[in-house]
Amino acid sequence: MQPLPSTNPWDEDDGFHEECGVFGVWNATDAAALTALGLHALQHRGQEASGIVTLSEAGAFHAHRGLGLVGDIFGDVKVMAGLKGRCAVGHNRYATTGETALRNVQPLFADFEFGGLAVAHNGNLTNAATLKRALVRRGCLFQSTTDSEVFVHLIAISLYANVVDRLIDALKQVQGAYSLVALHDGALIGARDPMGVRPLVLGRLGEGEGGAYVLASETCALDIVGAEFIRDIEPGEIVVIDNGGLRSIKPFGRGQSRFCIFEYIYFARPDSVMEGTPVYGTRKRIGAELARESHVEADVIVPVPDSGVPAAMGYATESGIPFELGIIRNHYVGRTFIEPTDQIRHLGVKLKHSANRPMIEGKRVILVDDSIVRGTTSRKIVEMVRQAGAKEVHMRISSPPTTHSCFYGIDTPERDKLLAAKHDVEEMARIIGADSLAFISLDGLYRALGHAKRDAGNPGYCDACFTGDYAIPLTDLEGHPERVPALLAANGQ
């Protein structure tokens, strides 16, 4: 068996990591509490830190930020009482290779000549380092290590008169994938990048003039606060919400949409609806397509929880083989809490997953998971299932092979650490110890999303992690491949 790249003691970095969650509300009683609830629903998009900035009716901004989970940061009555106002923006952060420090926790806030402005950003700017060097030469002083602060400085130096025009000026200078919410004393603003890679939805809470508007990364955050889904913010669209209502600005013209296809595979919560498509049903269709493409005779279908569950259900229905929870996930595992000796390190995967032996022993098992990144966790899970007495172990993956890094807001390892970038499928099966391994094809994934196949001329989704088709320029990397880690560290999450 070939060696795998080294990872941290518990293999916590063997997988895609979440992006970020953003939430904003305009004209609502208990705006801070609504924002905390919305961020709680978006907790899966980032668990490192969270922050809320509110605007009081007196025109004062109030902020609270912290490291950790939403419930821990905003569970204090005194903290919530200090976040006064009917308008708020919030942010959940997942840190990539950059530091997790309070100065990087969003929303970022700055005082301008037009007043205060709070900005929360999900995504990654691919020309952030280039812009930052130019801004520093102009005398701008950066207080954080996130690329989100580039927005703040571009707004500050803009020569336009009002905040919306300054924001448009800033957005026209950046490259990358982003959705953002911003709050100033005149309006709540939402924006998506021209290709719509990152998600942002609009909702309404209440009726008539007293009703509130809500912006969020996913519809599940609207559901938790009782807001009615209105629509997705369109690619390249800016919405401005104030006491006069809502207006839409489209300063970029109409271009190709490239929504992140991995939202459907893994990132979005299963009960969300993304771009008009329910995520849960899509994942089941992906599993069914996977079964049609690569079925093998077996006795039981077992998901790798939790992300593999809907696809495994679809696979089981299509194949007619029973679905069983042959692996149980421990939902209460945090960071390392004991010294990781070699023996304990070897057992680390069992902190998160344990085999349900009666469902596995003596059976031919098909394991269904959403992806293989480095392969370390897959190998340990296959080994665990074999130790539980499985006769055969076949691995089926509900995404195509991940052969390229993401530079648009998702934390992935450098390409030389991606298993599929260096090995074919047969070699990968041997490395993880499976009797067979198969991934859904790229065309199969598109079929599950309602297309005949992938249209290379206009794919409709960002699938660069599978194809290397980077639709947005990687300006900071041009001629400087050694800057890949720096670009990832600059991630706006």
Residue pairs with C-beta under 8 A, 6 or more apart in sequence:
1 430
1 431
1 433
2 427
2 430
2 431
4 374
4 375
4 376
4 379
4 419
4 431
5 374
5 376
5 413
5 417
7 13
7 14
7 374
7 376
9 336
9 340
9 345
9 348
10 336
10 340
10 345
10 348
10 349
10 351
10 352
11 348
11 349
11 374
11 376
11 377
11 380
13 374
13 413
14 373
14 374
14 375
14 376
14 377
14 378
15 371
15 373
15 374
15 377
16 262
16 266
16 267
16 371
16 373
16 402
16 406
16 410
16 411
16 412
17 94
17 96
17 410
17 411
17 412
18 44
18 45
18 46
18 47
18 94
18 267
18 410
18 411
19 45
19 46
19 94
19 122
19 123
19 198
19 267
19 409
19 410
19 493
20 45
20 46
20 91
20 92
20 93
20 94
20 106
20 121
20 122
20 123
20 217
20 409
20 492
20 493
21 39
21 42
21 43
21 44
21 45
21 46
21 91
21 92
21 122
21 216
21 217
21 218
21 221
22 42
22 89
22 90
22 91
22 92
22 120
22 121
22 122
22 179
22 180
22 181
22 200
22 215
22 216
22 217
23 35
23 38
23 39
23 42
23 89
23 90
23 91
23 120
23 181
23 214
23 215
23 216
23 217
23 221
24 35
24 88
24 89
24 90
24 120
24 181
24 183
24 188
24 190
24 214
24 215
24 216
25 31
25 34
25 35
25 38
25 87
25 88
25 89
25 188
25 205
25 212
25 213
25 214
25 215
25 225
26 86
26 87
26 187
26 188
26 212
26 213
26 214
26 241
26 242
27 86
27 87
27 210
27 211
27 212
27 213
27 243
28 34
28 86
28 87
28 205
28 206
28 212
28 214
29 86
31 54
31 83
31 85
31 86
31 87
31 88
31 212
32 52
32 54
32 74
32 80
32 83
32 84
32 85
32 88
33 80
34 88
34 205
34 212
34 214
34 225
35 52
35 54
35 88
35 89
35 90
36 52
36 70
36 74
36 80
36 90
37 224
37 225
38 90
38 214
38 216
38 221
38 222
38 224
38 225
39 50
39 52
39 70
39 74
39 90
39 91
39 92
39 221
40 70
40 71
40 224
41 218
41 220
41 221
41 223
41 224
41 269
42 92
42 216
42 217
42 218
42 220
42 221
43 69
43 70
43 92
44 267
44 269
45 92
45 94
45 122
45 217
45 218
45 267
46 91
46 92
46 93
46 94
46 493
47 69
47 92
47 94
48 67
48 68
48 93
48 94
48 95
48 100
49 65
49 66
49 67
49 68
49 73
49 92
49 93
49 95
49 100
49 102
49 104
49 105
50 65
50 66
50 68
50 69
50 70
50 73
50 74
50 90
50 91
50 92
50 93
50 105
51 63
51 64
51 65
51 66
51 73
51 90
51 91
51 93
51 105
51 106
51 107
51 120
52 63
52 64
52 65
52 74
52 83
52 88
52 89
52 90
52 91
52 107
53 61
53 62
53 63
53 88
53 89
53 90
53 107
53 109
53 118
53 183
54 61
54 62
54 63
54 83
54 84
54 85
54 87
54 88
55 61
55 62
55 85
55 86
55 87
55 88
55 116
55 183
55 184
55 185
56 62
56 84
56 85
57 85
57 86
59 115
59 185
60 84
61 109
61 116
61 118
62 82
62 83
62 84
62 85
63 83
63 107
63 109
63 118
64 73
64 74
64 79
64 82
64 83
65 73
65 102
65 105
65 106
66 72
66 73
66 102
66 105
67 73
67 100
67 102
67 105
70 92
73 79
74 80
86 212
87 183
87 188
88 183
89 107
89 118
89 119
89 120
89 181
89 182
89 183
89 188
90 107
90 120
91 105
91 106
91 107
91 120
91 121
91 122
93 100
93 104
93 105
93 106
93 493
94 411
94 493
95 104
95 491
95 493
96 411
96 488
96 489
96 491
96 493
97 411
97 485
97 488
97 489
98 104
98 145
98 146
98 488
98 489
98 490
98 491
99 145
101 145
103 143
103 144
103 145
104 144
104 145
104 146
106 119
106 120
106 121
106 146
106 148
107 118
107 119
107 120
107 181
107 183
108 118
108 119
108 120
108 144
108 146
108 148
108 149
108 151
108 152
109 116
109 117
109 118
109 119
110 116
110 117
110 152
110 155
110 156
112 155
112 156
112 163
114 162
114 163
114 166
114 184
115 163
115 184
115 185
115 186
116 184
116 185
117 152
117 155
117 163
117 182
117 183
117 184
118 182
118 183
118 184
119 148
119 151
119 152
119 180
119 181
119 182
120 180
120 181
120 182
121 146
121 148
121 151
121 178
121 179
121 180
121 492
122 178
122 179
122 180
122 198
122 217
122 409
122 492
122 493
123 176
123 177
123 178
123 179
123 180
123 193
123 197
123 198
123 408
123 409
123 492
123 493
124 147
124 176
124 177
124 178
124 407
124 408
124 409
124 487
124 490
124 491
124 492
124 493
125 131
125 147
125 150
125 174
125 175
125 176
125 178
125 490
125 492
126 175
126 176
126 407
126 408
126 472
126 473
126 474
126 475
126 476
126 477
126 487
127 174
127 175
127 176
127 473
127 475
127 476
128 147
128 150
128 174
128 176
128 476
128 487
128 490
128 492
129 476
129 483
129 486
129 487
129 490
130 475
130 476
131 150
131 154
131 173
131 174
132 142
132 147
132 150
135 142
135 150
135 153
135 154
135 157
136 142
138 157
140 153
140 156
140 157
142 149
142 153
143 149
145 489
145 490
146 490
146 491
146 492
146 493
147 176
147 490
147 491
147 492
148 492
150 174
151 167
151 170
151 174
151 180
154 169
154 170
154 173
154 174
155 163
155 166
155 167
155 169
155 170
158 165
158 166
158 169
158 170
159 169
160 166
160 168
160 169
163 184
163 186
163 187
163 189
164 187
164 189
164 238
164 240
164 249
167 182
167 189
167 191
167 238
168 238
168 249
168 251
171 191
171 238
171 251
171 252
172 251
172 252
175 472
175 473
175 475
176 193
176 407
176 408
176 409
176 472
177 193
177 195
177 197
177 198
177 260
177 408
177 409
177 462
177 472
178 191
178 192
178 193
178 197
178 198
178 409
178 492
179 190
179 191
179 192
179 193
179 198
179 199
179 200
179 217
179 233
180 189
180 190
180 191
181 188
181 189
181 190
181 200
181 215
182 188
182 189
182 190
182 191
183 189
186 242
187 240
187 241
187 242
188 213
188 215
188 240
188 241
188 242
189 238
189 239
189 240
189 241
190 200
190 202
190 215
190 233
190 238
190 239
190 241
191 200
191 233
191 237
191 238
191 239
192 198
192 199
192 200
192 233
192 234
192 235
192 236
192 237
193 235
193 236
193 472
194 235
194 236
194 252
194 253
194 255
195 235
195 236
195 255
195 256
195 257
195 258
195 462
195 471
195 472
196 234
196 235
196 236
196 257
196 258
196 259
197 258
197 259
197 260
197 408
197 409
197 462
197 472
198 217
198 260
198 408
198 409
199 217
199 218
199 232
199 259
199 260
199 263
199 268
199 274
199 275
200 215
200 216
200 217
200 232
200 233
201 215
201 216
201 217
201 218
201 219
201 222
201 229
201 230
201 231
201 232
201 233
202 213
202 214
202 215
202 229
202 230
202 231
202 232
202 233
202 239
202 246
203 213
203 214
203 215
203 216
203 219
203 222
203 227
203 228
203 229
203 230
204 211
204 212
204 213
204 214
204 227
204 228
204 230
205 211
205 212
205 213
205 214
205 225
205 226
205 227
205 228
206 212
212 227
213 241
213 246
214 221
214 222
214 225
214 227
215 233
215 239
215 241
216 222
218 268
218 269
218 272
218 274
219 229
219 272
219 273
219 274
220 269
220 271
220 272
222 228
222 229
223 271
229 273
232 275
232 276
233 239
234 250
235 255
235 257
235 258
235 259
236 250
236 251
236 252
236 253
236 254
236 255
237 248
237 249
237 250
238 248
238 249
238 250
238 251
239 246
239 247
239 248
239 249
240 246
240 247
240 248
240 249
256 458
256 460
256 471
257 460
258 459
258 460
258 461
258 462
258 471
258 472
259 274
259 275
259 460
259 461
259 462
260 267
260 408
260 409
260 410
260 461
260 462
261 445
261 449
261 461
261 462
261 463
262 399
262 406
262 410
262 465
263 274
263 279
264 274
264 277
264 279
264 282
264 283
264 286
264 449
265 283
265 286
265 370
265 371
265 398
265 399
265 445
266 307
266 370
266 371
266 399
267 410
268 274
268 279
269 279
270 279
270 280
270 283
270 310
271 279
271 280
272 278
272 279
273 279
277 449
277 450
280 310
282 448
282 449
283 310
283 311
283 314
283 398
284 310
284 311
284 313
284 314
284 317
285 314
285 448
285 449
286 311
286 314
286 398
286 440
286 445
286 448
287 310
287 311
287 312
287 313
287 314
287 315
287 316
287 317
287 318
287 368
287 398
288 314
288 315
288 317
288 318
288 448
289 314
289 440
289 444
289 445
289 447
289 448
290 311
290 314
290 315
290 368
290 396
290 397
290 398
290 438
290 440
290 444
291 314
291 315
291 318
291 319
291 396
292 318
292 444
293 438
293 440
293 441
293 444
294 396
294 438
294 439
294 440
295 318
295 319
296 366
296 394
296 436
297 364
298 319
298 321
298 363
298 364
298 365
298 366
298 392
298 394
299 321
299 322
299 363
299 364
299 365
299 391
300 321
300 322
300 323
300 324
300 326
300 359
300 360
300 363
300 364
300 365
300 366
301 312
301 315
301 316
301 319
301 321
301 322
301 323
301 324
301 366
301 368
302 312
302 324
302 325
302 326
302 327
302 359
302 360
302 365
302 366
302 367
302 368
302 385
303 309
303 311
303 312
303 313
303 323
303 325
303 327
303 367
303 368
303 369
304 327
304 353
304 367
304 368
304 369
304 370
304 381
305 325
305 327
305 328
305 329
305 353
306 329
307 369
307 370
308 367
308 368
308 369
308 370
308 398
311 368
311 370
311 398
312 323
312 368
313 323
315 321
315 366
315 368
315 396
316 322
316 323
317 323
321 366
324 356
324 359
325 356
325 359
326 355
326 356
326 359
326 360
326 365
326 385
326 388
327 353
327 354
327 355
327 356
327 367
327 381
327 384
327 385
328 353
328 354
328 355
328 356
329 352
329 353
330 351
330 352
330 353
330 354
333 351
333 352
338 344
340 348
349 377
349 380
349 381
349 384
350 384
353 381
353 384
354 384
355 384
355 385
355 387
355 388
356 388
357 388
357 389
360 385
360 388
360 389
360 390
361 388
361 389
361 390
362 389
362 390
362 391
363 390
363 391
364 390
364 391
364 392
364 394
365 385
365 390
365 391
365 392
365 393
365 394
366 394
366 395
366 396
367 381
367 382
367 385
367 393
367 394
367 395
367 396
367 434
368 396
368 397
368 398
369 378
369 381
369 395
369 396
369 397
369 398
370 397
370 398
370 399
371 397
371 398
371 399
371 402
372 378
372 395
372 397
372 401
372 402
372 419
372 420
372 428
372 432
373 402
373 412
373 413
373 418
373 419
374 413
374 417
374 418
374 419
375 419
375 428
375 431
375 432
378 395
378 432
378 434
379 431
379 432
379 433
382 393
382 395
382 432
382 433
382 434
383 433
385 393
386 393
386 433
392 435
393 433
393 434
393 435
394 434
394 435
394 436
394 437
395 429
395 432
395 434
395 436
395 437
395 438
396 437
396 438
396 439
397 437
397 438
397 439
397 440
398 440
399 439
399 440
399 445
399 466
400 439
400 440
400 441
400 442
400 445
400 463
400 466
401 420
401 425
401 428
401 439
401 466
402 412
402 418
402 420
402 421
402 465
402 466
403 415
403 418
403 420
403 421
403 465
403 466
403 467
403 468
404 415
404 418
404 421
404 464
404 465
404 466
404 467
404 468
405 412
405 413
405 414
405 415
405 418
405 465
405 484
405 488
406 412
406 464
406 465
407 464
407 470
407 474
407 477
407 487
407 488
408 462
408 464
408 472
409 491
409 492
409 493
410 465
411 488
411 491
411 493
412 418
412 465
414 484
414 485
414 488
415 421
415 484
416 422
419 428
419 431
420 428
423 431
425 437
425 438
425 439
426 437
428 437
429 435
429 436
429 437
440 448
442 454
442 463
442 466
442 467
443 453
443 454
445 454
445 463
446 452
446 453
446 454
446 459
446 461
447 453
449 461
451 460
454 463
459 469
462 471
463 469
464 470
464 471
474 487
476 483
476 486
476 487
476 490
477 483
477 484
477 487
